[in-house]
Each structure stands twice: as C-alpha cells, then as structure tokens.
C-alpha cells in the first residue's frame, strides 16, 4: 500500500520510543502473565513484587469478583451490544447505580464504560458557553480533555493554591456559570485536595464543585466512601466521580449528584449516549466489590498499616516522598534517564514500579510511583524499600 506522505512522515518523526528501546531504557507495555496480586508473574516467567498497581484494596483478583463476573456472563452474555441510551441498560446497571449513589451519599448515579469517558462527558457537557471551568494544574488528563471539548473559558490555578483559585473565581462575572474540577487524591503525588477550602470558595462564589475521586474511593472515608466523606463534606460537594479500575477491581466509571444534574447528563453527555455500556461482568464485579468494602473494614485498615509503614521507611532511608497523604508514594528522582534506569534495575531485583516523566510532570518533578495494596505485607514492603534504597544510592539520588 502506498504511504500517504503527510501523516506517515509526521509519525515517522516520532522517535522518542525508538530511542529509549535502543538505549535499553524503555519501560512501557511490560506484559504480565498473572493477576494484579502483590506478587505478579511477568510474561518471561520472572516473579516481581507489584508496587505499580491501582488495585488499592487488592480486589482485582479476588475470587468473589471473578465468580460474580462469571455468573453475569452466563446470564447476560459478554456484551450489551449498544449504548445505555438505547438497548444497553440492564437491570443490574440500575441496581449498581442505586448502590453507588447510596455509597457516596448522593441522590442518583450513572455508570460509563470507563472513568476517562466520565470526565470527558461530564466536564464537556457542564462546561457551557459563556461559562468558566477552573482546573487544578495537576488535574488528570481526562479532566483537561473534557474541559477542552466544552465551550467554557478554562482557567487553571497552581496545585492546591486556594488563594489563586479565589482570585480566578472573583474575576469571573457573578452571573456566569462556574465549574471547579479537582482530583480528590492526586494520582502521582498522593496528596489530598483541600476540600474544606474548596467548598467554602465554591459556596462563596456560587460555583459548582466536582471531585474526581478515582484514587480516593476505597481508600479514604468511612468504609472507603471517598474524599468528601473523609472531610464530612459530602452534602457540599456537588458531583462525585469515580472509576472502577482502582479499588473496585473492574473497569468503568460513574458520576453521582442530585437528580436534576443526573437527568441532564444522562440525556446530553456524548461519551455516555454514544458509547457501548459497561459489560455485565464488569457491573457484577463492581457490585460485589462494594459489598466487600462495606463488610471487610480490615482491608482498608491493612492498606493504611502498610502505607504508614512504607512512608516512614522511605523517609528514614533518605527518600524525598513529597507531601503524600495516601497509599500513593512518589519517590522523586528529578531526572528522566535515571528514573527509567531505576525502573529496569528494580524489575531485575523483582520489584515492579512505574515512572512518571514529562509531559505528565515537569523534568524537575520526575518521580517513581510506588503504590500500596491492602494485600501487601510489611515484609514485602521492607524488601522493596531495602532494594530500592540500594538502587537509589547506586544512582546517586540518595546518600
């Protein structure tokens, strides 16, 4: 087939991945041949301690979720073969949505096929013409993309800087529709949004507050109900978003709010009404995960036990772990090549970790993301800290 020059030439000019492969520093798309357990099996047969997963409660390989998914496939098949808007709504979709709304303390909820699609659809739909969207500088990419698809003016503020946010809100016309969107727990740095300050400013300037709680649900709050619950501010947060690929051990996402907002979104959010619905297996797995969260508080207790131990151990070893307040622990490297090399060296030592480099973060903030699961043990954490300490010293990052 004859190549079309313009597109092919443009793609051929992208050499970053090839250069990393040639230098032996490529660390992406590493195939795993097992479930997301504390110990995983790589495709080449090597075993590794998994500290790069978002399965905070260790449910993605739980037998009860598997059984629920299998039962749903047997009853409903593998796909709904259509969108929620038309033929793709099952009774279990509506049952899950009622359970989710109750779980996060809202009147109504609706599920999407992925968390990315939730933010893409909700932010773009609520970002009305002549309106304003206010974004934290470290908001997830799907929030940014949703804002770009809206007709609103986008105003960013420095990470967790409430003084600048207030300045931006004050300058917006009083009559303008205003939407503030933040992460509850920031996925790379592990710190928590200052929810009391955010709800105060949104009340003061008549702005709607949306919290992406992808990394807060299952981790913070009573029985893992999330960041708003953690601060006792559920009633003052207008929209709560979550994903199912983290603590819920599945795939998909949801948005929860009052009935009027949800009815509007269900009939206007393009990424909902023009996408196939969540498959039955995913729906059943999420529903079972919620039941486990509500009945097994010891999972969250152990998650925080290993988290506090890991944070203290890394600090004692001389690591810079920033301002983390969660099971997400950033190990700052501040050098892209060193970060890539560390990831490969760690896997050779049986530790699976992930790098966070530009453009996700500025070069000065390049880090290794170390994430805990409720199914980790103190001994596994100690092994990882000992091996990473040796590697970071060899690379000259810590003394």
ChimeraX attribute file (.defattr): number of C-alpha atoms within 10 A of each C-alpha:
attribute: neighborCount
match mode: 1-to-1
recipient: residues
	/A:1	3
	/A:2	4
	/A:3	8
	/A:4	8
	/A:5	9
	/A:6	9
	/A:7	10
	/A:8	10
	/A:9	11
	/A:10	9
	/A:11	10
	/A:12	9
	/A:13	9
	/A:14	10
	/A:15	10
	/A:16	9
	/A:17	13
	/A:18	11
	/A:19	12
	/A:20	14
	/A:21	13
	/A:22	9
	/A:23	11
	/A:24	12
	/A:25	19
	/A:26	19
	/A:27	19
	/A:28	11
	/A:29	6
	/A:30	11
	/A:31	10
	/A:32	16
	/A:33	14
	/A:34	13
	/A:35	12
	/A:36	22
	/A:37	21
	/A:38	21
	/A:39	19
	/A:40	20
	/A:41	18
	/A:42	16
	/A:43	12
	/A:44	10
	/A:45	10
	/A:46	13
	/A:47	20
	/A:48	21
	/A:49	22
	/A:50	25
	/A:51	26
	/A:52	20
	/A:53	21
	/A:54	22
	/A:55	27
	/A:56	28
	/A:57	26
	/A:58	23
	/A:59	29
	/A:60	26
	/A:61	15
	/A:62	16
	/A:63	10
	/A:64	15
	/A:65	24
	/A:66	20
	/A:67	15
	/A:68	21
	/A:69	23
	/A:70	19
	/A:71	16
	/A:72	20
	/A:73	17
	/A:74	12
	/A:75	10
	/A:76	15
	/A:77	14
	/A:78	16
	/A:79	14
	/A:80	17
	/A:81	14
	/A:82	17
	/A:83	19
	/A:84	23
	/A:85	15
	/A:86	11
	/A:87	12
	/A:88	19
	/A:89	17
	/A:90	16
	/A:91	8
	/A:92	15
	/A:93	22
	/A:94	15
	/A:95	13
	/A:96	20
	/A:97	20
	/A:98	17
	/A:99	17
	/A:100	25
	/A:101	20
	/A:102	15
	/A:103	18
	/A:104	24
	/A:105	17
	/A:106	21
	/A:107	15
	/A:108	21
	/A:109	27
	/A:110	24
	/A:111	28
	/A:112	26
	/A:113	24
	/A:114	23
	/A:115	23
	/A:116	20
	/A:117	24
	/A:118	29
	/A:119	30
	/A:120	25
	/A:121	28
	/A:122	26
	/A:123	27
	/A:124	24
	/A:125	22
	/A:126	25
	/A:127	24
	/A:128	19
	/A:129	13
	/A:130	13
	/A:131	19
	/A:132	26
	/A:133	27
	/A:134	22
	/A:135	23
	/A:136	22
	/A:137	15
	/A:138	21
	/A:139	19
	/A:140	21
	/A:141	13
	/A:142	17
	/A:143	25
	/A:144	22
	/A:145	16
	/A:146	21
	/A:147	30
	/A:148	17
	/A:149	14
	/A:150	22
	/A:151	17
	/A:152	23
	/A:153	17
	/A:154	16
	/A:155	17
	/A:156	17
	/A:157	18
	/A:158	13
	/A:159	16
	/A:160	19
	/A:161	14
	/A:162	16
	/A:163	13
	/A:164	14
	/A:165	22
	/A:166	17
	/A:167	11
	/A:168	15
	/A:169	24
	/A:170	13
	/A:171	8
	/A:172	16
	/A:173	13
	/A:174	12
	/A:175	10
	/A:176	14
	/A:177	19
	/A:178	26
	/A:179	25
	/A:180	23
	/A:181	24
	/A:182	26
	/A:183	25
	/A:184	28
	/A:185	29
	/A:186	24
	/A:187	24
	/A:188	22
	/A:189	24
	/A:190	24
	/A:191	21
	/A:192	21
	/A:193	20
	/A:194	16
	/A:195	22
	/A:196	14
	/A:197	15
	/A:198	22
	/A:199	21
	/A:200	13
	/A:201	20
	/A:202	21
	/A:203	14
	/A:204	12
	/A:205	17
	/A:206	16
	/A:207	23
	/A:208	19
	/A:209	22
	/A:210	23
	/A:211	24
	/A:212	28
	/A:213	25
	/A:214	29
	/A:215	28
	/A:216	31
	/A:217	29
	/A:218	27
	/A:219	30
	/A:220	23
	/A:221	18
	/A:222	18
	/A:223	23
	/A:224	23
	/A:225	24
	/A:226	28
	/A:227	32
	/A:228	26
	/A:229	20
	/A:230	17
	/A:231	13
	/A:232	13
	/A:233	13
	/A:234	18
	/A:235	13
	/A:236	17
	/A:237	22
	/A:238	19
	/A:239	22
	/A:240	26
	/A:241	26
	/A:242	30
	/A:243	29
	/A:244	26
	/A:245	23
	/A:246	24
	/A:247	28
	/A:248	31
	/A:249	26
	/A:250	26
	/A:251	21
	/A:252	25
	/A:253	24
	/A:254	24
	/A:255	28
	/A:256	27
	/A:257	23
	/A:258	14
	/A:259	13
	/A:260	11
	/A:261	15
	/A:262	19
	/A:263	14
	/A:264	12
	/A:265	19
	/A:266	19
	/A:267	11
	/A:268	16
	/A:269	20
	/A:270	17
	/A:271	21
	/A:272	25
	/A:273	20
	/A:274	14
	/A:275	18
	/A:276	21
	/A:277	27
	/A:278	26
	/A:279	24
	/A:280	25
	/A:281	25
	/A:282	26
	/A:283	28
	/A:284	24
	/A:285	27
	/A:286	28
	/A:287	22
	/A:288	20
	/A:289	25
	/A:290	20
	/A:291	11
	/A:292	18
	/A:293	22
	/A:294	14
	/A:295	11
	/A:296	11
	/A:297	13
	/A:298	12
	/A:299	23
	/A:300	22
	/A:301	14
	/A:302	18
	/A:303	23
	/A:304	19
	/A:305	16
	/A:306	23
	/A:307	24
	/A:308	14
	/A:309	13
	/A:310	22
	/A:311	20
	/A:312	13
	/A:313	16
	/A:314	19
	/A:315	13
	/A:316	9
	/A:317	16
	/A:318	14
	/A:319	23
	/A:320	16
	/A:321	22
	/A:322	14
	/A:323	12
	/A:324	17
	/A:325	16
	/A:326	24
	/A:327	28
	/A:328	28
	/A:329	28
	/A:330	27
	/A:331	25
	/A:332	21
	/A:333	28
	/A:334	19
	/A:335	16
	/A:336	19
	/A:337	15
	/A:338	18
	/A:339	25
	/A:340	23
	/A:341	18
	/A:342	24
	/A:343	23
	/A:344	19
	/A:345	17
	/A:346	21
	/A:347	18
	/A:348	13
	/A:349	16
	/A:350	19
	/A:351	25
	/A:352	25
	/A:353	22
	/A:354	23
	/A:355	25
	/A:356	24
	/A:357	21
	/A:358	13
	/A:359	8
	/A:360	13
	/A:361	14
	/A:362	14
	/A:363	15
	/A:364	13
	/A:365	19
	/A:366	24
	/A:367	29
	/A:368	25
	/A:369	23
	/A:370	23
	/A:371	24
	/A:372	27
	/A:373	30
	/A:374	24
	/A:375	19
	/A:376	23
	/A:377	15
	/A:378	15
	/A:379	10
	/A:380	17
	/A:381	18
	/A:382	16
	/A:383	14
	/A:384	23
	/A:385	19
	/A:386	14
	/A:387	15
	/A:388	22
	/A:389	19
	/A:390	16
	/A:391	19
	/A:392	20
	/A:393	14
	/A:394	12
	/A:395	15
	/A:396	11
	/A:397	17
	/A:398	15
	/A:399	12
